[in-house]
């Protein structure tokens, strides 16, 4: 019998650092289902980045449930959240509800029995592929879908104007229908201004990977990473075309955040959840706009789930709260708060979504753009249990070339050697 302790040993490879962020789990006494569902309950929910769960939104639920107090634990980064999750899964100490990012969901699915299943009557709420990814071999759905990440392109109208580029969203959309178009415009921008065009090379790497049917593992989870020509092509394209026009090799650094406000770069790959990040980091900038286009047709970057650890103190209450947080009505509110585009098809007919405009982005019809970008997604790549590790290592390989610590061929060889041990 596999015990929680042996499971922790098995997934210890997922712990990224010994100082992993500790997210406290708060709850009433008793294990599993609530000992007294009508008594005082402190429910904790752990997220990362910005899920749109504002204090005001969470207060709505508290107002409807007099006995519940909500504690929102927010990790600084997804890496911190992932390390904490896999360190504590099955051993206690997680929040009543834990958010999971789509890229590390596949490795979590190997331990799906440590999660409380989503009630059967909620199945069908989400997009088919969204549910399928979080359904285990026994047919149990273990993740409550929050958002998806249909990509568009965000850009600075003022910087485009200074470079002699069009600024109208429809005209800008015509510039970026293919990757060759984007790279060509970006290189012309760099040559004429002396400034970076894109925010980061890794965002291009991520986007290109997300347009491949298979990347690092085949559908039987056999490793094809180093033999798959599509992966080498993505790497070569990124280091040859994206590195020279990007401000940074990767995202999420303090400098990268600051650059959003100071105009260091002119454009970026933009899933809806990025809208809230841009607005939060550059609240006084009024020149950001959204182009309803994505090179190569479409792509989905990101999207998350809520999970309920089966050993939590308040499982039933947590399931009810996760149900509410991922209901179509609440997800529309979260989208308005942070751009987390709904994964619930029922929202796509709602006037609240179709008519929603984002005033920060010049009144862009963000709701309709999200719907059209979602409809343009034709491929959701297969992701095996080691997907996150392979992709993270490939991002590091791109970074080495960007920083000129290795040539492209040498960095690729280093990646091949590294992933052979995964």
N, C-alpha and C positions, 0 to 999 in steps of 0.2 A: 504494500500500500504506500502511495506517495503522500508524505505528510507535508504540511506547510513548510517545515524546516528544510526538507529535501528540495522542495520547490524553490525556496529562496536560494539555495545553493545552485540550482539549475539555471536560474535566471540572474545570477549574480553578475554575469557579463554585462547586463544592461545598466548596472550602476556606474555612472560616469565619473564620479569623484567621491572620495571618502567624506567630504564635507557636504554631502547632498542636502539640499534645502529640506528642512523638516516642516511639514504642514500638519498642524495639529488636527486631530479628529475629536470633535466634541459630541457628546451624546449623553442621554440619560442612562441610569444604571440598567443592566440587563443586556443580553446578547440577542442577535438576530432580530426577530419581530419585536415591536415595541411591547414592553411589559405592561404599560398602561397607555394606550393610544390617546386617551383623553387627558392624560396628565401633561405637565410641562415637558416640552421637548426642545432641545437645542440641536438644530440640524445644521451640519456643516457641508459646504459645497466648495470644492477646490478647482480652480480654473487657472488659466495662464493667458497672456496677451489680453485681449478685450472681447469678452463674449457678449457684451451689451447688457450685462446683469448689473444695472445701476442700483444704487441704494433705493431709489424710488420704485424700481420694478420689484425688487425683493420685498419692499414694504407692502406692496399690494398683496402678496401671498400671506404675509404675517397678518394683515388686516382681515383676511378671510379665514384665518386659523388662529384663534385667540391663544391657543396653548403652544404655539410654535414661535421660536426665535431662530433667526437664520444668521449663521456666521459664514462670511465669504472669505476663503483663503485664496489668495492670488499669487502664484509663483512668478518670479521675475522673467523666466524664460521657459520655453517648452522643454528644453534639456533638463532644467531643474525639476520640472513637474514629472518628467519621465523617470529620472533617477529615483525620486522619492516614491513613485508609484511601484516600480519593480522591486525596490528595496523592501517595501512593507506589505506588498500584496500577499494575502494569505496568512499574515502574522499579526494582524491588528495594527492600529495606528493610522490608518487612512481616514480621510473624511467620509462622511455618510454618502456623499456623491463625489465622484472623481471624474474630471474631464480627461479625455484621451484624444490625442491628435491622430489623424488618419494614417500618417506614415509609420506610427508605431503600434497601431491597432493590430496588424498581422501577428507580431510576436506575442501580443497579449492574448490572442485567440487560442494559443496553445494552453492557456490556463483559464479558459472560459468558465470552467466549473467552479471557479472561486468567485464568480459574480452572480448576483441575483438576476434571473431572467426577466426580460421585459414581459409584462402580462400579454397573453395572446390576443386580447381584444384591441391592442394598440398596433398589431401588425398590419401593414398596409398604409400606415400614416406617412411613411417616407418613400423617397424614390427607390425603385427596385434595387439598383446597384448599391445604394446607401445601406439598405437593410441586409443585402446579401453579404456584404463585407463584414458585418457584425453578427452573422448567424453561424453557430457552431455546427459540428457534424451531426449532432442530435436534433437539429432544427430549432434550437433555442436562440432567440434574438437576445443579445446581452448588452447592446448599446442603444441608447436613446439618441437618435441623430439630432444634432443642432443645426450646423450650417454646411454649405458647400462653398467652393471657391472658384466659380466660373470667371476666367480672367478677361480683363480689358487692359487698356493702357492709360495710365494717368500721366499728365504732362503739365508743365508750367507754361501758361500762355505768354507771360512776359518774356521768358527766356527764348521761346520759339520766335516771338516777334523780333527780338534783338538779333537773332540769327537769320532773319529773312524767311522763316518757315511760316506756313499758314497756321492760324490759331483757332479757326472755327472747328468744332469737334468733327463735323462730317468731312471736312477737307483733311483733317489730321488722320481720320480713319482710313482715308485713301492712301496714306503714306505707308501703312504698316500691314498690308494684307499678307505679305510673305516675310519670312525671316531675312531673305536677301535684301528686301526693301528696307527693313528696319536697320540692318547692319550698314547699308549704304548711306541712309539718311544720318545715322549716328556718326559714321566716320566723317561725313561732310561737316557735320556740326562741330566735331572735335577739331578738324582741320581749320575751320573758319573762326572758331572762338577760343581755342586753346583750353577748353573746359571739358570735363567728362559729360557724356550724353546720358548714360544710364546710371542708376544707383549702384548696381552690383552685378558682377559676373555670375554669381551663384543663382540669382533669380532666373537668368537665362538657362543655366544648367537644369534647374528644377523644371522650368517650362518645357524644355526639350524632352526631358525624361518623361514628363507627364503626357507626351504625345506619342509614346511608344507602347505597343501592346504588351511587350515583354522586355524586361530590362535585366535584372540580376538573377532572378529565379524563374524557372519554368512553372507551369501550372501544377506539376507534381512536386514542386519545391526543390527540384534538383538545381544545383548552382550552374548558371550559364554566364555569369557576370563577365569574366575575362575573355570568353569565347564569342560573345554576342557582338557582331559588328556594329549594331545600332548603338551600343554603349560607347565604343571607341569613336564613332562618328559624332555623338553628342559631346564627348570630351574634346575632340579636335575642334569642332565648331565653336565651342565655348572659349577655349584658350586662344584661338586664332582670330575670332570675330568679336566676341563679347569682351574679353579682357582689355583690348586696346581702347574701348569706348566707355569703360565703366570707372566709377569713382572708387569703388571698393571691391575687394574680392568676394566678400560675404556681407550679410546683413546683421543687424541686431547689436552692433557695437555702439558705444556712446557717440563716436564721431559720425556714424551713419545716421543715428537719430537726429543729431544736430544739423546735419547737412540738409535735411528736409526743409528746415526753416531758412537756412542761409543761402539757398539757391545754388548749391555746389553742383547739382546735376539737374537735368531738364525733364527726364522721363523715367518711368519705372513700370515693371509688370505689376498689374493691380487686380488681384482678387478682391471681392467686396469687403472682406474683413480688413483689408489694408486701408480702406477709406478712414476708418476710425483712428488708426495709428497715425496716418498723415495729419489728420485734423488735430489729434492730441498733441503731436510734436510741433506743429506749426500753426497754432490757433490764430495768429495774426496775419498769416499769408492769405491773400485773396485771389491768387492767380492760378491755383490748381484747377484742372478740368479733367474730364473723363472722355476718352474716345471709345466709341462702341465698336471695337475691333480687337482682334488678337492674331498675331502672325501664325500662319498655318491653319487658320480656321477657328480653332477653339481649344481650350485646355482648362482642366480643373486643378487648382492648387490649394490643397488644404481642405479644411472642413473637419469638424470634430464630433465627438459623442460624449454623452454623460453615461457613466457606469455606476452601479451600486454594489460595492463589495459585500459579499454574502455574509461576512463575519461582522458587519457593522452593528452598532447598538440600536439603530432605528431603521431597519430595512424597509418595513412597510411604509412608514412615513416618508422615507427617502424615495421610494418608488412613486408615491403619489406626487411628491415635489418634482421629481424628474419628468413625470408625465406632464405636469403643468408648465415646466420650463420649456419643454419641447412641443407644446401644443401649437398649432398654426397661429393662433391669436397672439400668444406670447412671443413666438419667434419673429413675427412681424415687428413687434415692439423692440425686440433685441436688434433687429436689422436697422431700424430707425436710429437706435442708440449708437451702434458701432459698425454697421455695414455687414453684419454676419448674415449672409444671404440664406434664406430658408431652404431646408431640404425636404420640406413638406409640400407636395404638389398642390394641395388644396389652396395654398396661399397664392398661387400664380394666377388665379382668377379674381383675387381680391382687389378691389379698387384702392385699398390702403397700400397695396404693394405696387400695382400697375401705375398708379398716379403719384407715387412718392418721388419727390425731387430733393436733391441734396443741395441746400443753399450754399454750403461751404465750397462746393465744387461748381460754383457759378450757376446754380439751379439745374444741374444735370439731372436728367430723368433716370436716376440711379436704379429705381425699381424695375423699369422696363429694360434698361441695359442689362441688368442681372438676368432677367428672364431670357432675353435673346442670346446672351453669352452662354447661359446654361443649355439652351437648345442647340448651340453650336458645338458642344462637347460630344465628340463621336467615340473617343477612346478613354477608358479608365484603365491604366496599366495594371497588370497583375502584380500584386505585392505579396511576397512570401514572408516568412517569419524574420528573415535577416535583412529585409529591404532597408530599414532605417540605417543599419550599420554600413551596408554597402554604399548607400547614397551619401551618408555623412563622410565616409572616407574619400569618396570621389570629389566631394566639395573641397576637402582638404588638399587633394591633388591639384585642383584648379587654383587654389590659393597659393600653393608653392610656385606655380608658374607665374601667377600675377606678381608675387613678391620677388621673383627672379632668384629664388633659392634653388630651383631646379629647372632644367629645360623641360619642354613638353614631353619628350620621349622618356627622359629620366623619371619624371613625376608619374607618368603612366606605369612604368616598370615598378616604381615604388608601391603604387596602388595595387598592382597585381600581386606583389609579394605580400602586402599587408592583408589583402582579403583572402588569400589562400589559407589563412589561419582561422577564418571565421567559421 
